[in-house]
Amino acid sequence: MTPVSERILVVGATGHIGHPVLQQLAATGARVRVLNRRPEPPAVPDGVEVVAGDLTQPDTLDAALDGIDAVFLVWTAPPAAVDAALDRIAARGRRVVLLTSPHKTPHPLFQQPNPMRALHARIEDRIDASGAQWTFLRPGMFAINAVSWWGPQIRSGDVVRWPCMDAPTAPIHEGDVARVAVRALMEDGHAGAEYVLTGPQSLTQAEQVRIIGEAIGRPLRPVDMSPDEARRELVPPFPLGAMNMLLDAWGAATGQPAFVTSTVEDLTGVPPRTFREWAEDHAADFRTAPPAP
């Protein structure tokens, strides 16, 4: 890989996607900087610079952006912060690789109205209007969601109660999203691209639960919940709005295959990992409580 970006800033480096992006960038030998809004510095690979800054306080971003020519952006701030923060991030012709969502993809799973979809569209419009070089990464369902969704039940028993167990998705390994992000940050030829990223298989949620059981060596029994039961039993910790959005999406998608793309392999030359491979990679997360992201 011939780098075209001299220094890269990662915003959201401690999250499920930002962390593998940071790890893979550091492994290339790229000059990498991390934006940190917490009082304590995050653990980062050797050679990675950590600079304080907060998306909600645009004046604090200047030091982190100084000398940067590419930004990997996971938006983690309230909507009110979008305009001022993006005006700074996208300035001076920087390359911006945004983790967004497949809200333009004509599949029922992705077409249900929700606040996050509207926020992503607003962020995309602001970046596009800035004149910056941009690449939008549009992953579908993340496989890593299974740790927070089903992990507590799996660690305490063999039954997983969940709504819409027959709904199919094509979960993607977070490491595969990161592989595409690194290429978009470090190679020419990705400006203006919108990459819809999925795993290689359409699997119902019940099938995914059973695969996790096989990965941890313990049979798991998926049990379907009604939407009303899900709202009563899963809210909280799920926010009601997020649960309703998922119920609508899964309900609309049930009965047809998940949307599957070949984008990861097309861009990297390596097929995306299967859900079984993801489950084997994360088997320990279903045996013990996972560390906080």
C-alpha positions as a printed Julia matrix, in Angstrom:
293×3 Matrix{Float64}:
   0.0     0.0    0.0
   1.53    3.32  -1.07
   0.44    6.01   1.42
  -0.93    9.31   0.16
  -1.82   10.74   3.57
   1.13   11.93   5.64
  -0.66   12.19   8.98
  -4.05   10.78   9.96
  -6.36   11.76  12.81
  -8.72    9.14  14.24
 -11.88   10.49  15.9
 -13.65    7.79  17.9
 -10.56    5.64  18.41
 -11.84    3.85  21.53
 -15.03    2.52  19.93
 -15.77   -0.82  18.31
 -14.82    0.43  14.82
 -12.37    3.22  15.61
 -10.18    0.93  17.7
  -9.42   -1.61  14.93
  -8.95    1.28  12.48
  -6.34    2.72  14.84
  -4.64   -0.64  15.31
  -4.48   -1.34  11.56
  -3.27    2.16  10.71
  -0.52    1.93  13.31
   0.57   -1.42  11.89
   1.18    0.21   8.49
   3.68    2.63   9.98
   1.46    5.63   9.23
   1.76    8.74  11.37
  -1.4     8.57  13.46
  -2.97   10.91  15.98
  -5.98   10.27  18.22
  -8.53   12.82  19.4
  -9.21   12.28  23.1
 -12.06   13.96  24.99
 -11.68   12.06  28.25
  -9.55   13.18  31.22
  -7.41   10.03  31.05
  -5.42    9.17  27.92
  -6.51    6.03  26.03
  -4.22    3.06  25.5
  -2.75    3.41  22.02
  -0.08    1.58  20.0
   3.51    2.78  20.22
   4.14    5.85  18.13
   0.52    7.08  18.14
   0.06   10.65  19.36
  -2.86   11.56  21.65
  -4.22   15.12  21.56
  -7.06   16.47  23.69
 -10.17   17.78  21.97
 -13.95   17.58  21.97
 -16.36   17.67  19.03
 -18.76   19.77  21.1
 -16.07   22.44  21.65
 -14.78   23.32  18.18
 -12.01   25.6   19.48
 -10.4    22.54  21.09
 -10.07   20.75  17.74
  -7.44   23.0   16.22
  -4.46   21.41  17.99
  -5.54   17.91  17.01
  -6.1    18.95  13.39
  -2.83   20.84  13.01
  -0.77   19.21  10.25
  -3.41   16.53   9.61
  -4.33   15.71   6.02
  -6.8    12.83   6.57
  -9.45   12.19   9.22
 -11.3     9.01  10.11
 -14.53   10.22  11.7
 -16.97    8.36  13.91
 -19.52   10.94  15.0
 -20.05   10.66  18.77
 -21.43   14.09  19.67
 -24.93   15.61  19.78
 -26.45   16.91  16.53
 -26.04   20.54  17.62
 -22.27   20.19  17.32
 -22.26   19.08  13.66
 -21.81   22.34  11.78
 -19.04   23.97  13.79
 -17.03   20.78  14.25
 -17.25   19.72  10.61
 -16.29   23.18   9.37
 -12.95   22.7   11.15
 -12.47   19.02  10.34
 -13.15   19.39   6.62
 -11.11   22.57   6.14
  -7.95   22.93   4.02
  -8.78   20.11   1.61
  -8.51   17.33   4.16
  -9.52   13.83   3.21
 -12.44   12.71   5.41
 -13.48    9.08   5.75
 -16.82    9.0    7.57
 -18.4     5.99   9.25
 -22.07    6.44   8.38
 -24.95    4.1    7.51
 -26.57    2.52   4.42
 -29.6     4.78   4.56
 -29.59    5.18   0.76
 -29.66    1.42   0.1
 -33.08    0.21  -1.16
 -33.6    -2.63   1.3
 -36.29   -2.62   4.03
 -33.73   -3.19   6.79
 -32.1     0.16   6.01
 -35.1     2.26   5.04
 -36.95    2.7    8.33
 -37.08    6.36   9.47
 -35.0     7.04  12.59
 -33.06    9.94  14.11
 -29.63    8.41  13.43
 -30.4     8.1    9.74
 -31.34   11.78   9.61
 -28.2    12.77  11.52
 -25.96   10.79   9.17
 -27.56   12.44   6.14
 -26.97   15.86   7.67
 -23.32   15.11   8.41
 -22.78   13.79   4.88
 -24.35   16.91   3.36
 -22.13   19.18   5.45
 -18.97   17.33   4.47
 -19.96   17.32   0.81
 -20.68   21.05   0.86
 -17.29   21.76   2.45
 -15.36   20.81  -0.65
 -13.27   18.24   1.22
 -12.32   14.93  -0.36
 -14.62   12.4    1.23
 -15.38    8.69   1.39
 -18.53    7.42   3.1
 -18.42    3.96   4.65
 -21.91    2.49   4.94
 -21.74   -0.73   6.97
 -24.86   -2.74   7.6
 -25.39   -4.63  10.85
 -22.26   -4.95  12.98
 -21.5    -8.44  14.26
 -20.09   -6.86  17.44
 -23.65   -5.85  18.42
 -24.19   -9.46  19.48
 -21.9    -8.98  22.49
 -24.07   -6.3   24.06
 -27.39   -7.65  22.78
 -27.05  -11.33  23.62
 -23.91  -11.55  25.74
 -25.58  -11.01  29.15
 -28.09  -13.82  28.52
 -25.46  -16.18  27.11
 -23.1   -15.62  30.03
 -25.89  -16.51  32.47
 -27.67  -19.35  30.67
 -28.46  -21.22  27.47
 -31.63  -19.38  26.37
 -31.54  -16.17  24.35
 -34.86  -14.32  24.25
 -34.95  -11.7   21.51
 -37.45  -10.18  19.06
 -37.66  -11.0   15.35
 -35.43  -14.05  15.52
 -36.37  -14.89  11.91
 -35.12  -11.53  10.61
 -32.04  -11.98   8.39
 -29.01   -9.72   8.46
 -25.49   -9.95   7.02
 -23.33   -9.04  10.04
 -19.91   -7.61   9.28
 -16.74   -8.11  11.32
 -15.49   -4.81  12.69
 -12.01   -5.69  11.45
 -13.31   -5.82   7.87
 -14.82   -2.35   8.16
 -11.44   -1.2    9.43
  -9.61   -2.76   6.47
 -11.7    -0.72   4.06
 -11.29    2.43   6.15
  -7.51    2.1    6.12
  -7.43    1.8    2.35
  -9.71    4.79   1.91
  -7.46    6.82   4.21
  -4.15    5.78   2.69
  -4.79    5.21  -1.02
  -5.84    7.37  -3.93
  -9.0     6.53  -5.85
 -11.59    6.63  -3.07
 -12.7    10.26  -3.23
 -16.46   10.55  -3.63
 -17.03    6.83  -3.05
 -19.91    5.47  -0.98
 -19.09    1.92   0.11
 -21.9    -0.29   1.41
 -20.2    -2.93   3.55
 -21.71   -6.22   4.74
 -20.64   -9.62   5.84
 -20.7   -12.47   3.29
 -23.84  -14.29   4.47
 -27.53  -13.71   5.04
 -28.29  -15.26   8.45
 -31.35  -15.01  10.65
 -30.78  -13.8   14.17
 -31.66  -17.29  15.41
 -28.93  -18.77  13.2
 -26.45  -16.25  14.57
 -27.29  -17.24  18.16
 -26.76  -20.92  17.34
 -23.41  -20.17  15.68
 -22.25  -18.36  18.81
 -23.21  -21.44  20.81
 -21.11  -23.63  18.54
 -18.18  -21.22  18.9
 -18.3   -21.38  22.7
 -19.01  -25.12  22.81
 -22.43  -24.81  24.42
 -25.8   -25.23  22.66
 -27.9   -22.06  22.8
 -31.65  -21.92  22.31
 -33.05  -18.81  20.61
 -36.57  -17.9   21.76
 -38.61  -15.3   19.9
 -40.11  -12.38  21.82
 -43.05  -10.31  20.67
 -42.44   -6.6   20.06
 -44.45   -5.73  23.17
 -42.38   -8.14  25.26
 -39.2    -6.59  23.87
 -40.34   -3.11  24.86
 -41.24   -4.3   28.36
 -38.17   -6.44  29.02
 -35.36   -4.81  27.03
 -36.15   -1.12  27.64
 -34.05   -0.15  29.54
 -31.11   -0.69  28.98
 -32.16   -0.2   25.34
 -33.51    3.29  24.66
 -37.13    3.01  23.55
 -36.46    4.9   20.31
 -33.61    2.56  19.35
 -35.69   -0.52  20.14
 -38.63    0.73  18.08
 -36.31    1.49  15.17
 -34.84   -2.02  15.29
 -38.25   -3.65  15.62
 -39.5    -1.75  12.56
 -36.39   -2.62  10.56
 -36.35   -6.31  11.46
 -40.08   -6.62  10.94
 -39.84   -5.09   7.47
 -36.89   -7.3    6.51
 -38.3   -10.63   7.73
 -39.08  -13.01   4.89
 -36.42  -11.89   2.44
 -32.64  -12.36   2.31
 -30.36   -9.79   3.83
 -28.65   -7.29   1.55
 -25.14   -8.65   0.82
 -22.34   -6.84  -1.02
 -18.91   -7.9   -2.28
 -17.39   -4.49  -1.51
 -14.91   -5.66   1.13
 -13.37   -8.24  -1.2
 -13.53   -5.91  -4.2
 -11.51   -3.25  -2.36
  -9.11   -5.37  -0.32
  -8.76   -8.57  -2.34
  -9.74  -10.62   0.72
 -13.29  -11.85   1.43
 -15.02  -10.53   4.53
 -14.95  -12.88   7.49
 -17.99  -15.03   8.16
 -20.13  -14.66  11.26
 -18.72  -17.97  12.46
 -15.19  -16.55  12.24
 -16.34  -13.47  14.1
 -17.93  -15.64  16.83
 -14.73  -17.63  17.21
 -12.73  -14.4   17.48
 -15.08  -13.17  20.23
 -15.85  -16.41  22.04
 -14.29  -15.09  25.25
 -16.76  -12.18  25.29
 -19.61  -14.65  25.72
 -17.9   -16.56  28.51
 -16.97  -13.57  30.69
 -18.08   -9.95  30.92
 -16.38   -8.01  28.1
 -14.25   -4.95  28.85
 -15.89   -1.56  28.47
 -15.25   -0.02  25.02
